[in-house]
Amino acid sequence: MKPGRYCKLFATAGRPDLNQRAFNSGHSPLTDTPVSFGIIIVCAIIYLTGFRPAGLALWPLESGLFTPWQLLTYALLHGNFNHLFFNMFAVWMFGTPLERAWGSQRFGFFMTVCVAGAAVAQLTVQLFEGGIYPTIGASGGVFGLLLAFGVMWPDNRIFLLFFPVPIKAKWFVLIYGGIELLLGFSRTMPGIAHFAHLGGMLFGALLLYRWGWRPGMTWRR
């Protein structure tokens, strides 16, 4: 991570400063980024043990199975290994630098808001679409992390296996968000909660805005 190559957000009227903290490379990842690795470990244990009770998944409001804790618990469940691996890889790739920059408390709050926001978006879409089916996975929270990474380090280049071209984080966020929006409306990839992904991004953006970020800080560069 290149020091200094991030968007400086200054505290105003009680809003927290998002500047990067110093990172001691001698620290253990488990102690330096406990929230990120806690998420990875818990999700992995749940998947590997086969502990996937239906009551933890996110059910539509009209299903009669919805409970408030599902707004968060659905993110701990994953349908298959690829689903788990890519989400947890993203938590490691985008979450750990954010947690080092913000501190664990602020990072954990941000992740919680993104996960819950993705759930709200998914429940809203299901109200209009109909259909009784559960939603699982941390992807909504991951999309919020992707947005935050693009805000903090907009000029850092991202190189992913499924997108083998280095691209600045700020443009990757816009491209990926646009693809999700297109797929959501076109329904060309059913079975994936595209609007939940966008909901995670949206609620993450609203929280960053509350903390002092403005889009011009990232994309007017």
MIBA-469154 format. One record per residue: x, y, z of N, C-alpha, C, CB in turn; residue in one letter. Coordinates in steps of 0.05 Angstrom, whole numbers, plus 5000, padded with zeros to 4 digits. Glycine has a CB too. Layout:
BEGIN
    nx    ny    nz   cax   cay   caz    cx    cy    cz   cbx   cby   cbz  code
     X     Y     Z     X     Y     Z     X     Y     Z     X     Y     Z     A
...
END
This chain:
BEGIN
    nx    ny    nz   cax   cay   caz    cx    cy    cz   cbx   cby   cbz  code
  5017  4976  5000  5000  5000  5000  5017  5025  5000  4981  5000  5024     M
  5013  5043  4982  5030  5066  4980  5021  5087  5000  5030  5078  4951     K
  5038  5095  5019  5030  5115  5038  5026  5142  5025  5051  5117  5060     P
  5005  5156  5033  5000  5182  5022  4983  5181  4997  5025  5195  5016     G
  4978  5158  4985  4962  5156  4961  4934  5149  4968  4974  5135  4941     R
  4922  5166  4985  4894  5161  4992  4880  5188  4995  4892  5145  5019     Y
  4854  5187  4995  4838  5211  4996  4837  5221  5025  4809  5206  4986     C
  4847  5245  5030  4847  5256  5057  4820  5268  5064  4870  5278  5060     K
  4807  5257  5084  4781  5266  5093  4784  5278  5121  4760  5244  5092     L
  4779  5303  5124  4784  5317  5149  4759  5318  5165  4796  5344  5144     F
  4762  5316  5192  4739  5318  5210  4728  5346  5210  4747  5309  5238     A
  4701  5347  5207  4687  5373  5209  4662  5369  5225  4681  5385  5181     T
  4657  5387  5244  4633  5386  5260  4629  5359  5273  4608  5393  5243     A
  4650  5348  5284  4648  5323  5298  4651  5299  5281  4622  5322  5312     G
  4654  5302  5255  4658  5279  5237  4686  5268  5240  4652  5286  5208     R
  4689  5241  5240  4715  5229  5244  4734  5233  5220  4713  5200  5250     P
  4760  5236  5226  4780  5238  5206  4787  5211  5195  4806  5252  5217     D
  4789  5207  5169  4794  5182  5157  4823  5179  5148  4776  5177  5133     L
  4841  5196  5157  4869  5193  5149  4881  5167  5159  4885  5217  5160     N
  4901  5157  5144  4912  5131  5151  4930  5133  5175  4928  5121  5127     Q
  4927  5113  5193  4944  5110  5216  4971  5097  5209  4930  5094  5239     R
  4990  5101  5225  5015  5086  5221  5011  5057  5226  5037  5098  5240     A
  5024  5040  5210  5021  5011  5212  5048  4999  5220  5011  4999  5186     F
  5048  4984  5242  5072  4970  5250  5072  4942  5238  5073  4968  5281     N
  5089  4937  5219  5089  4912  5204  5097  4888  5221  5108  4914  5180     S
  5107  4893  5245  5114  4872  5263  5090  4860  5278  5134  4881  5282     G
  5067  4872  5276  5044  4863  5290  5032  4838  5276  5023  4885  5292     H
  5019  4821  5291  5005  4799  5279  4979  4808  5266  4998  4777  5301     S
  4972  4797  5242  4947  4806  5229  4923  4801  5247  4944  4790  5203     P
  4924  4781  5264  4901  4776  5281  4897  4797  5302  4904  4749  5295     L
  4919  4810  5310  4916  4831  5330  4915  4858  5317  4940  4830  5349     T
  4926  4861  5294  4926  4887  5280  4900  4892  5265  4950  4890  5261     D
  4889  4871  5254  4863  4874  5240  4844  4852  5250  4867  4872  5209     T
  4836  4853  5275  4820  4832  5286  4792  4829  5274  4817  4836  5316     P
  4780  4851  5266  4753  4849  5254  4753  4835  5227  4740  4878  5251     V
  4772  4843  5210  4774  4830  5184  4779  4801  5186  4797  4844  5167     S
  4799  4793  5202  4806  4765  5204  4785  4750  5221  4833  4762  5217     F
  4771  4764  5239  4749  4751  5253  4727  4744  5234  4739  4770  5275     G
  4721  4762  5215  4700  4755  5195  4708  4732  5178  4695  4780  5177     I
  4733  4731  5169  4743  4710  5153  4742  4683  5168  4772  4715  5143     I
  4751  4683  5192  4752  4658  5208  4724  4648  5214  4767  4663  5234     I
  4706  4666  5223  4679  4657  5230  4664  4646  5205  4663  4680  5242     V
  4666  4660  5183  4653  4651  5158  4664  4624  5149  4656  4672  5136     C
  4690  4621  5151  4703  4596  5143  4694  4573  5161  4733  4598  5144     A
  4693  4577  5187  4684  4557  5206  4655  4549  5201  4688  4566  5235     I
  4638  4568  5197  4610  4563  5192  4607  4546  5167  4594  4589  5189     I
  4622  4553  5146  4620  4538  5121  4631  4510  5123  4634  4553  5098     Y
  4654  4508  5135  4668  4482  5136  4653  4462  5155  4696  4485  5146     L
  4640  4473  5175  4625  4455  5194  4597  4449  5183  4623  4468  5221     T
  4589  4462  5162  4562  4457  5152  4540  4469  5169  4557  4428  5149     G
  4547  4488  5186  4527  4500  5204  4513  4523  5189  4540  4511  5230     F
  4490  4517  5176  4476  4537  5160  4446  4535  5166  4482  4532  5130     R
  4438  4542  5190  4409  4541  5197  4394  4562  5180  4405  4546  5227     P
  4371  4554  5171  4355  4572  5154  4348  4598  5168  4329  4557  5145     A
  4346  4597  5195  4339  4621  5209  4359  4643  5209  4333  4614  5237     G
  4384  4637  5200  4404  4658  5198  4405  4671  5170  4432  4646  5204     L
  4393  4658  5150  4392  4670  5124  4372  4693  5124  4384  4649  5102     A
  4374  4710  5103  4356  4733  5101  4331  4725  5085  4370  4757  5087     L
  4308  4725  5099  4283  4717  5086  4266  4742  5080  4267  4698  5104     W
  4250  4741  5058  4233  4764  5052  4214  4771  5075  4218  4759  5026     P
  4206  4796  5076  4188  4805  5098  4162  4790  5098  4184  4835  5095     L
  4152  4783  5074  4125  4771  5072  4127  4740  5075  4112  4778  5046     E
  4150  4730  5080  4154  4701  5081  4144  4689  5108  4183  4693  5077     S
  4142  4706  5129  4135  4696  5155  4159  4685  5170  4114  4675  5153     G
  4183  4685  5156  4207  4673  5168  4228  4695  5175  4220  4654  5149     L
  4221  4720  5169  4240  4741  5173  4243  4748  5203  4232  4766  5158     F
  4267  4752  5212  4273  4762  5239  4294  4784  5237  4282  4739  5258     T
  4294  4803  5255  4312  4826  5252  4342  4819  5251  4308  4845  5275     P
  4350  4798  5266  4379  4791  5266  4388  4782  5239  4384  4770  5287     W
  4370  4774  5222  4378  4765  5195  4390  4787  5178  4354  4753  5180     Q
  4386  4812  5186  4398  4835  5172  4428  4833  5173  4388  4861  5184     L
  4439  4818  5192  4468  4815  5195  4477  4787  5191  4477  4825  5222     L
  4462  4767  5202  4472  4740  5203  4473  4727  5175  4454  4723  5220     T
  4457  4737  5156  4458  4725  5129  4486  4727  5117  4437  4739  5111     Y
  4501  4748  5125  4527  4752  5113  4548  4731  5122  4537  4780  5121     A
  4541  4716  5143  4560  4696  5153  4557  4669  5138  4556  4691  5182     L
  4536  4667  5122  4531  4642  5108  4539  4644  5078  4501  4634  5110     L
  4549  4622  5067  4557  4621  5039  4549  4595  5027  4587  4626  5036     H
  4541  4596  5001  4529  4573  4988  4548  4553  4979  4513  4582  4966     G
  4572  4561  4971  4592  4542  4961  4620  4553  4966  4588  4536  4931     N
  4640  4537  4960  4668  4546  4966  4676  4571  4951  4687  4523  4960     F
  4669  4573  4926  4676  4596  4910  4664  4621  4922  4668  4593  4881     N
  4639  4619  4930  4625  4642  4942  4640  4651  4967  4596  4634  4950     H
  4647  4632  4984  4662  4638  5008  4690  4649  5002  4665  4613  5026     L
  4704  4636  4984  4732  4643  4978  4735  4672  4968  4745  4624  4958     F
  4719  4679  4948  4721  4705  4935  4712  4727  4954  4706  4706  4909     F
  4692  4722  4970  4683  4742  4989  4705  4747  5011  4657  4734  5003     N
  4716  4725  5021  4736  4728  5042  4762  4738  5031  4741  4700  5056     M
  4769  4732  5006  4792  4743  4993  4789  4774  4991  4797  4731  4965     F
  4765  4783  4985  4759  4811  4983  4761  4825  5010  4732  4816  4970     A
  4751  4811  5031  4753  4822  5058  4783  4825  5066  4739  4804  5079     V
  4799  4806  5058  4828  4808  5064  4840  4830  5047  4842  4781  5058     W
  4834  4831  5021  4847  4850  5003  4839  4879  5008  4840  4843  4974     M
  4813  4884  5013  4803  4911  5017  4799  4918  5046  4778  4915  5001     F
  4791  4898  5062  4784  4903  5090  4808  4909  5108  4768  4881  5100     G
  4829  4893  5104  4852  4896  5123  4865  4924  5121  4872  4874  5118     T
  4870  4934  5096  4882  4961  5096  4863  4982  5107  4889  4968  5067     P
  4837  4979  5103  4817  4998  5114  4817  4997  5144  4789  4992  5103     L
  4819  4972  5155  4819  4970  5184  4844  4982  5196  4816  4940  5192     E
  4867  4979  5183  4891  4991  5192  4889  5022  5191  4915  4982  5176     R
  4876  5032  5170  4874  5061  5166  4854  5073  5186  4865  5067  5138     A
  4832  5060  5191  4810  5072  5207  4810  5063  5236  4784  5065  5195     W
  4822  5040  5241  4819  5028  5268  4796  5008  5267  4813  5050  5289     G
  4797  4989  5285  4778  4966  5284  4750  4975  5290  4786  4945  5304     S
  4746  4994  5309  4719  5001  5316  4704  5015  5293  4720  5020  5340     Q
  4717  5034  5280  4705  5048  5257  4701  5029  5234  4721  5072  5249     R
  4720  5012  5229  4718  4993  5207  4695  4974  5212  4744  4977  5203     F
  4693  4963  5236  4671  4945  5243  4644  4958  5239  4674  4934  5271     G
  4642  4983  5247  4617  4998  5244  4610  5001  5214  4618  5025  5258     F
  4630  5008  5199  4626  5011  5170  4616  4985  5157  4651  5021  5156     F
  4630  4963  5163  4622  4937  5152  4594  4930  5160  4642  4916  5161     M
  4587  4935  5185  4560  4929  5194  4539  4945  5179  4558  4934  5224     T
  4544  4970  5175  4525  4987  5161  4522  4977  5132  4534  5017  5161     V
  4544  4970  5119  4542  4960  5091  4527  4934  5089  4571  4956  5080     C
  4532  4915  5108  4518  4890  5108  4488  4894  5112  4529  4871  5129     V
  4481  4910  5132  4453  4916  5138  4440  4931  5115  4450  4931  5164     A
  4454  4950  5103  4444  4965  5081  4438  4948  5057  4463  4988  5073     G
  4456  4929  5052  4452  4910  5030  4427  4893  5035  4476  4891  5026     A
  4423  4886  5060  4399  4870  5067  4373  4886  5062  4400  4861  5096     A
  4374  4912  5070  4351  4929  5066  4344  4932  5036  4355  4957  5079     V
  4365  4935  5020  4361  4937  4991  4349  4912  4980  4388  4943  4977     A
  4359  4889  4989  4349  4863  4979  4320  4859  4987  4366  4840  4990     Q
  4313  4865  5012  4285  4862  5021  4267  4881  5006  4284  4869  5051     L
  4276  4905  4999  4260  4923  4984  4254  4913  4956  4273  4951  4982     T
  4275  4902  4943  4272  4891  4916  4253  4867  4917  4299  4883  4905     V
  4255  4850  4937  4238  4827  4939  4209  4834  4943  4247  4808  4961     Q
  4204  4857  4956  4176  4866  4960  4163  4871  4933  4175  4891  4977     L
  4178  4882  4914  4167  4888  4888  4168  4864  4869  4182  4912  4875     F
  4189  4848  4871  4191  4825  4853  4174  4801  4861  4220  4817  4851     E
  4170  4798  4887  4157  4774  4897  4176  4751  4898  4133  4767  4879     G
  4166  4728  4905  4184  4704  4907  4194  4701  4936  4207  4706  4888     G
  4192  4677  4946  4201  4671  4973  4226  4655  4971  4178  4656  4989     I
  4249  4667  4975  4274  4653  4975  4294  4668  4993  4286  4651  4946     Y
  4312  4654  5006  4331  4667  5024  4355  4679  5009  4341  4647  5045     P
  4368  4698  5022  4393  4710  5012  4415  4705  5032  4389  4741  5007     T
  4438  4697  5022  4461  4693  5039  4486  4705  5027  4465  4662  5045     I
  4507  4709  5043  4533  4718  5033  4540  4746  5042  4533  4716  5003     G
  4566  4751  5043  4577  4777  5052  4582  4796  5029  4602  4772  5068     A
  4572  4790  5005  4579  4805  4982  4571  4835  4984  4566  4793  4957     S
  4547  4840  4996  4539  4868  5000  4559  4884  5016  4512  4869  5013     G
  4569  4872  5038  4589  4885  5054  4615  4888  5039  4594  4869  5079     G
  4622  4868  5022  4647  4869  5006  4645  4893  4986  4651  4843  4991     V
  4622  4897  4974  4620  4919  4956  4623  4946  4970  4593  4919  4941     F
  4614  4948  4995  4619  4972  5010  4649  4976  5016  4604  4971  5037     G
  4663  4954  5021  4692  4956  5025  4706  4964  5000  4703  4929  5035     L
  4697  4954  4977  4709  4961  4952  4706  4991  4947  4696  4946  4929     L
  4683  5002  4953  4678  5031  4950  4697  5046  4968  4649  5038  4955     L
  4699  5038  4993  4715  5052  5012  4745  5051  5004  4712  5041  5040     A
  4754  5029  4994  4781  5026  4985  4786  5046  4962  4787  4997  4976     F
  4767  5048  4944  4770  5066  4921  4770  5095  4930  4748  5062  4902     G
  4756  5101  4952  4756  5128  4963  4782  5134  4977  4733  5131  4983     V
  4793  5115  4992  4817  5120  5008  4842  5120  4991  4820  5100  5030     M
  4843  5102  4972  4867  5099  4955  4859  5099  4925  4884  5073  4962     W
  4848  5120  4915  4836  5120  4888  4855  5114  4866  4824  5147  4883     P
  4881  5120  4869  4900  5116  4847  4916  5090  4850  4919  5139  4847     D
  4911  5075  4871  4923  5048  4873  4911  5030  4852  4920  5036  4901     N
  4928  5014  4839  4918  4997  4817  4910  4970  4828  4939  4994  4795     R
  4887  4960  4818  4876  4934  4826  4880  4915  4803  4846  4936  4834     I
  4890  4891  4809  4893  4870  4789  4880  4845  4801  4924  4865  4783     F
  4858  4837  4789  4843  4813  4798  4844  4791  4777  4814  4821  4805     L
  4840  4766  4787  4842  4743  4769  4821  4744  4747  4838  4717  4785     L
  4797  4753  4754  4776  4753  4734  4776  4779  4718  4748  4749  4747     F
  4794  4798  4724  4797  4823  4710  4827  4828  4708  4781  4847  4724     F
  4841  4814  4690  4870  4814  4690  4882  4838  4676  4880  4789  4675     P
  4872  4861  4683  4883  4886  4672  4885  4906  4696  4865  4898  4649     V
  4909  4916  4702  4912  4935  4724  4895  4960  4719  4941  4943  4728     P
  4880  4968  4738  4862  4991  4735  4861  5006  4762  4834  4982  4726     I
  4860  5032  4760  4859  5048  4785  4833  5042  4800  4860  5078  4778     K
  4836  5041  4827  4813  5033  4844  4789  5050  4839  4822  5034  4873     A
  4792  5076  4835  4769  5094  4832  4753  5087  4807  4778  5123  4831     K
  4766  5078  4786  4752  5071  4761  4741  5043  4763  4771  5073  4737     W
  4755  5025  4777  4745  4998  4781  4718  4999  4796  4765  4981  4797     F
  4716  5016  4816  4691  5019  4832  4668  5027  4813  4695  5040  4854     V
  4673  5047  4797  4651  5056  4779  4644  5035  4758  4660  5082  4764     L
  4663  5021  4747  4658  5001  4727  4643  4978  4739  4684  4991  4714     I
  4652  4968  4762  4639  4945  4775  4611  4952  4784  4656  4936  4799     Y
  4608  4976  4795  4581  4985  4803  4562  4987  4780  4583  5012  4817     G
  4572  4997  4757  4556  4999  4733  4548  4972  4722  4571  5014  4711     G
  4567  4952  4723  4560  4925  4715  4539  4913  4732  4586  4908  4715     I
  4541  4917  4758  4520  4906  4776  4493  4918  4771  4529  4911  4805     E
  4493  4944  4766  4467  4958  4760  4455  4947  4734  4471  4988  4757     L
  4472  4943  4714  4462  4932  4688  4451  4903  4692  4484  4932  4668     L
  4466  4887  4706  4458  4859  4711  4433  4858  4728  4480  4843  4724     L
  4430  4876  4747  4406  4877  4763  4381  4882  4748  4409  4897  4785     G
  4382  4902  4730  4359  4909  4714  4354  4890  4691  4361  4937  4704     F
  4375  4879  4680  4372  4861  4657  4365  4832  4665  4397  4861  4640     S
  4371  4826  4690  4366  4799  4701  4379  4777  4684  4336  4794  4703     R
  4403  4783  4674  4417  4764  4657  4432  4743  4674  4437  4778  4639     T
  4436  4749  4700  4449  4729  4718  4431  4725  4742  4477  4739  4727     M
  4409  4710  4739  4391  4706  4762  4404  4689  4783  4365  4691  4752     P
  4394  4692  4808  4406  4677  4830  4427  4693  4845  4417  4652  4821     G
  4434  4717  4834  4454  4734  4847  4440  4760  4855  4478  4740  4828     I
  4444  4768  4880  4430  4792  4891  4445  4817  4883  4427  4790  4922     A
  4442  4825  4858  4457  4848  4848  4449  4874  4863  4452  4852  4818     H
  4424  4877  4869  4416  4902  4883  4425  4902  4912  4385  4905  4881     F
  4429  4879  4923  4441  4878  4950  4469  4888  4949  4440  4849  4962     A
  4484  4880  4928  4511  4890  4925  4511  4920  4922  4524  4877  4900     H
  4493  4931  4906  4491  4960  4903  4482  4973  4929  4472  4967  4880     L
  4465  4959  4944  4456  4970  4969  4480  4973  4989  4435  4953  4982     G
  4498  4954  4989  4521  4956  5006  4538  4980  4998  4538  4930  5004     G
  4541  4984  4972  4556  5007  4962  4542  5033  4970  4559  5006  4932     M
  4516  5034  4966  4501  5059  4972  4502  5066  5001  4472  5055  4963     L
  4497  5047  5019  4498  5054  5047  4526  5060  5056  4487  5030  5064     F
  4546  5047  5044  4574  5054  5050  4580  5083  5042  4593  5035  5037     G
  4570  5090  5018  4575  5118  5008  4561  5138  5026  4564  5120  4979     A
  4537  5132  5036  4523  5150  5053  4538  5154  5079  4495  5140  5059     L
  4549  5133  5090  4564  5135  5115  4590  5151  5110  4570  5107  5126     L
  4604  5145  5089  4628  5161  5082  4621  5190  5079  4641  5150  5057     L
  4599  5196  5067  4590  5224  5063  4585  5237  5090  4564  5225  5046     Y
  4573  5221  5108  4568  5232  5135  4594  5237  5150  4552  5211  5151     R
  4615  5222  5143  4641  5226  5155  4658  5248  5142  4657  5200  5154     W
  4648  5260  5121  4662  5282  5109  4671  5279  5080  4685  5289  5125     G
  4668  5255  5069  4676  5250  5041  4657  5262  5022  4679  5220  5036     W
  4667  5272  4999  4651  5281  4977  4662  5268  4952  4651  5313  4975     R
  4644  5261  4933  4654  5247  4908  4676  5262  4894  4631  5243  4890     P
  4675  5288  4894  4695  5304  4880  4723  5300  4891  4689  5332  4881     G
  4725  5290  4916  4751  5285  4928  4765  5261  4914  4748  5280  4958     M
  4749  5244  4903  4759  5219  4892  4761  5220  4862  4742  5195  4900     T
  4741  5230  4848  4740  5227  4819  4749  5252  4804  4713  5220  4810     W
  4754  5274  4818  4766  5298  4804  4796  5297  4808  4754  5324  4815     R
  4809  5278  4796  4837  5274  4800  4850  5269  4772  4843  5250  4819     R
END
